[in-house]
Amino acid sequence: MRTSERPVAESLRDRQKALVRQDIQRAALRLFAERGFDAVTTEEIAAAAGIGHSTYFRYVASKEDLLLGTLRRAGAAIVENLQGRPDSESPEEALCQASLRWSRAFVSDEQALDHWRAAIRATPHLLDRVAVVGPFERAQLTKLIGERMGAHPDDDIRPGLLVHTLLAAAEFAFLRWLERDDSHSPTLHQLTEQALEGTRNQRWK
């Protein structure tokens, strides 16, 4: 009985920890959007989230991670999404769907998303430090796509070419979304979908 209860208790603690971190991030993004990243202190974030300063550091690695952490985890999320795609899908379809699932779930809270975009636009030097998908995840994606193609990336350029082409389209969509914030602008997911489909099907004339 005790053995079966332990995973449940751990799962509950994990959920509670995730909720506290989510509250901290929302408070931080609101402050970043209002005053700028550099002007906000960790003490102010903790106070806005309704927790003590020492508690804050049990949930947050760094102030920067509150702003860039979601983006830094994008590559790992796309890799995981690709691993879960059906074997019956073509390589390009599987990678597109893996990327679209990420863009759909990037930030589920619309208000937090608006705050995040406002904060990151006001702190462009931080965005320069991180890519949507880093070199390690690109290599993982290339390997997975190679397996779907039945091709080895060291001997065949197609897996790497496909990964770099479609990721470039997704990153273009992300940057375009970042610079536009009027009410008529497409969502990040819509822009990513347009960019990926355009890259796959556009005749460029």
HELIX and SHEET records of a PDB file:
HELIX    1   1 ARG A    2  ARG A   35  1                                  34    
HELIX    2   2 PHE A   37  ALA A   39  5                                   3    
HELIX    3   3 THR A   42  ALA A   49  1                                   8    
HELIX    4   4 HIS A   53  TYR A   59  1                                   7    
HELIX    5   5 LYS A   63  ARG A   72  1                                  10    
HELIX    6   6 ALA A   74  GLN A   83  1                                  10    
HELIX    7   7 PRO A   91  ALA A  105  1                                  15    
HELIX    8   8 GLU A  110  ARG A  121  1                                  12    
HELIX    9   9 PRO A  124  LEU A  127  1                                   4    
HELIX   10  10 PRO A  135  MET A  149  1                                  15    
HELIX   11  11 ARG A  158  GLU A  179  1                                  22    
HELIX   12  12 LEU A  188  ASN A  201  1                                  14    
END                                                                             
